[in-house]
Amino acid sequence: MKKELHPKYNEVEVSCACGNKFTTKSTNNEIKVEICSACHPFYTGKQKSLEKGGRVEKFNKKFGVQAEAKKEESEEA
């Protein structure tokens, strides 16, 4: 193997925007991240579910009022 071919693999400190710091190994001298496991909503349990209900409820919410109004108009006529 050739010498000085591969980059140095050092232990570096990763710093997050929230202030959390931990060490890992990398070829970079320092690593700065915006989100880590200490502040990400998925890992902290504060994640909000986007879908609240199934497909039928979603359809009725979107088109249910229109369908009921048309049904009432046809019954009156």
GUVO-292015 format. One line per 8 residues: number of its first residue (from 0); their letters; for each residue x, y, z of N, C-alpha, C. Coordinates in Angstrom, 2 decimals, padded with zeros to 5 digits, m for minus. Layout:
BEGIN
NUM) a) X:Y:Z:X:Y:Z:X:Y:Z; ...
//
This chain:
BEGIN
0) mkkelhpk) 000.83:m001.18:000.00:000.00:000.00:000.00:000.88:001.25:000.00; 000.46:002.26:m000.71:001.22:003.50:m000.76:001.03:004.29:000.53; 002.10:004.89:000.99:002.02:005.73:002.18:001.48:007.10:001.78; 000.80:007.75:002.75:000.25:009.11:002.57:m000.82:009.18:001.48; m001.42:008.05:001.13:m002.46:008.04:000.11:m003.84:008.33:000.73; m004.07:007.74:001.89:m005.36:007.87:002.54:m005.37:009.05:003.51; m006.51:009.72:003.63:m006.57:010.86:004.57:m006.54:010.38:006.01; m006.17:011.27:006.91:m006.12:010.96:008.34:m007.55:010.78:008.86
8) ynevevsc) m007.74:009.77:009.66:m009.05:009.46:010.25:m008.95:009.77:011.74; m009.42:010.96:012.13:m009.25:011.46:013.49:m010.56:011.43:014.27; m010.42:011.51:015.58:m011.58:011.66:016.44:m011.91:013.15:016.51; m013.16:013.51:016.13:m013.57:014.92:016.09:m014.82:015.12:016.93; m015.09:016.37:017.27:m016.26:016.72:018.05:m017.34:017.28:017.12; m018.53:016.72:017.23:m019.68:017.19:016.46:m020.45:018.14:017.36; m020.72:019.35:016.86:m021.49:020.31:017.66:m022.78:020.66:016.93; m023.87:020.61:017.68:m025.20:020.89:017.14:m025.59:022.33:017.45
16) acgnkftt) m026.56:022.85:016.71:m027.05:024.21:016.94:m027.75:024.32:018.30; m028.26:023.21:018.82:m028.94:023.24:020.12:m027.95:023.27:021.29; m026.66:023.05:021.01:m025.65:023.07:022.05:m025.13:021.69:022.42; m025.75:020.65:021.93:m025.31:019.29:022.21:m024.01:019.01:021.48; m023.09:018.30:022.14:m021.81:017.94:021.54:m021.53:016.47:021.80; m020.96:015.79:020.81:m020.53:014.41:020.96:m019.36:014.16:020.03; m018.65:013.08:020.28:m017.46:012.79:019.49:m017.71:011.62:018.55; m017.04:011.66:017.42:m017.09:010.59:016.43:m015.78:010.61:015.67
24) kstnneik) m015.64:009.77:014.70:m014.43:009.75:013.88:m014.77:010.20:012.47; m013.87:010.99:011.90:m014.09:011.53:010.57:m012.77:012.00:009.98; m012.79:012.24:008.67:m011.61:012.82:008.02:m011.63:014.34:008.11; m012.77:014.92:008.50:m012.87:016.37:008.69:m012.29:016.76:010.04; m011.93:018.03:010.19:m011.39:018.51:011.46:m012.48:018.83:012.47; m013.62:019.35:011.99:m014.76:019.65:012.85:m016.04:019.46:012.07; m017.12:019.15:012.77:m018.42:018.94:012.13:m019.45:019.76:012.90; m020.21:020.57:012.18:m021.30:021.36:012.77:m022.60:020.94:012.08
32) veicsach) m023.61:020.61:012.88:m024.90:020.19:012.35:m026.00:021.09:012.92; m027.14:021.12:012.23:m028.27:021.93:012.67:m029.20:021.13:013.58; m029.34:019.83:013.31:m030.26:018.98:014.08:m029.53:017.71:014.48; m029.67:017.32:015.74:m029.07:016.07:016.22:m030.16:015.23:016.88; m029.78:014.08:017.41:m030.76:013.20:018.04:m031.31:013.77:019.34; m030.63:014.75:019.93:m031.11:015.35:021.17:m032.21:016.38:020.94; m032.26:016.97:019.73:m033.26:018.02:019.48:m034.22:017.68:018.34; m034.03:016.58:017.63:m034.92:016.22:016.52:m036.25:015.72:017.07
40) pfytgkqk) m037.38:016.20:016.53:m038.70:015.82:017.06:m038.97:014.31:017.02; m038.44:013.60:016.05:m038.68:012.16:015.98:m038.07:011.44:017.17; m036.87:011.83:017.56:m036.17:011.16:018.65:m036.62:011.67:020.02; m037.10:012.88:020.12:m037.52:013.43:021.41:m038.97:013.07:021.75; m039.73:012.54:020.79:m041.12:012.15:021.04:m042.10:013.30:020.87; m041.67:014.40:020.31:m042.55:015.56:020.12:m043.02:015.69:018.68; m042.90:014.60:017.91:m043.29:014.62:016.51:m044.81:014.66:016.41; m045.30:015.48:015.51:m046.73:015.60:015.29:m047.12:014.73:014.09
48) slekggrv) m048.19:014.00:014.24:m048.67:013.17:013.16:m049.42:014.04:012.16; m049.06:013.92:010.91:m049.70:014.74:009.89:m051.06:014.18:009.50; m051.19:012.88:009.49:m052.44:012.27:009.06:m053.28:011.92:010.28; m054.47:012.48:010.34:m055.38:012.20:011.45:m056.65:011.59:010.88; m056.62:010.32:010.60:m057.76:009.64:010.04:m057.38:008.92:008.77; m058.30:008.13:008.29:m058.04:007.35:007.10:m058.43:008.08:005.84; m058.43:007.35:004.76:m058.74:007.93:003.45:m060.20:008.36:003.35; m061.09:007.57:003.93:m062.52:007.89:003.85:m062.81:009.19:004.60
56) ekfnkkfg) m062.24:009.33:005.79:m062.46:010.56:006.57:m061.88:011.77:005.85; m060.75:011.56:005.22:m060.11:012.64:004.48:m060.98:013.06:003.29; m061.56:012.07:002.59:m062.43:012.36:001.46:m063.69:013.07:001.93; m064.30:012.57:003.00:m065.52:013.20:003.51:m065.27:014.62:003.98; m064.12:014.84:004.56:m063.78:016.19:005.01:m063.66:017.14:003.82; m063.11:016.61:002.72:m062.88:017.45:001.55:m064.14:017.61:000.70; m064.87:016.52:000.49:m066.00:016.55:m000.43:m067.34:016.25:000.21; m067.38:015.92:001.48:m068.61:015.50:002.14:m069.68:016.58:002.15
64) vqaeakke) m069.32:017.80:002.40:m070.29:018.91:002.47:m070.91:019.13:001.10; m070.13:019.06:000.07:m070.64:019.26:m001.30:m071.58:018.14:m001.69; m071.24:016.91:m001.34:m072.07:015.76:m001.69:m073.41:015.82:m000.96; m073.40:016.22:000.31:m074.64:016.32:001.07:m075.54:017.42:000.52; m074.97:018.55:000.12:m075.75:019.65:m000.44:m076.40:019.23:m001.75; m075.69:018.53:m002.60:m076.26:018.07:m003.88:m077.34:017.04:m003.64; m077.17:016.20:m002.63:m078.15:015.16:m002.31:m079.45:015.80:m001.82; m079.34:016.83:m000.99:m080.51:017.53:m000.49:m081.24:018.26:m001.60
72) eseea) m080.51:018.86:m002.55:m081.12:019.56:m003.69:m081.90:018.60:m004.56; m081.36:017.41:m004.78:m082.03:016.45:m005.64:m083.30:015.88:m004.95; m083.28:015.78:m003.63:m084.45:015.30:m002.90:m085.57:016.32:m002.90; m085.22:017.61:m002.87:m086.22:018.67:m002.85:m086.92:018.79:m004.19; m086.24:018.52:m005.25:m086.81:018.69:m006.60:m087.73:017.60:m006.99
//
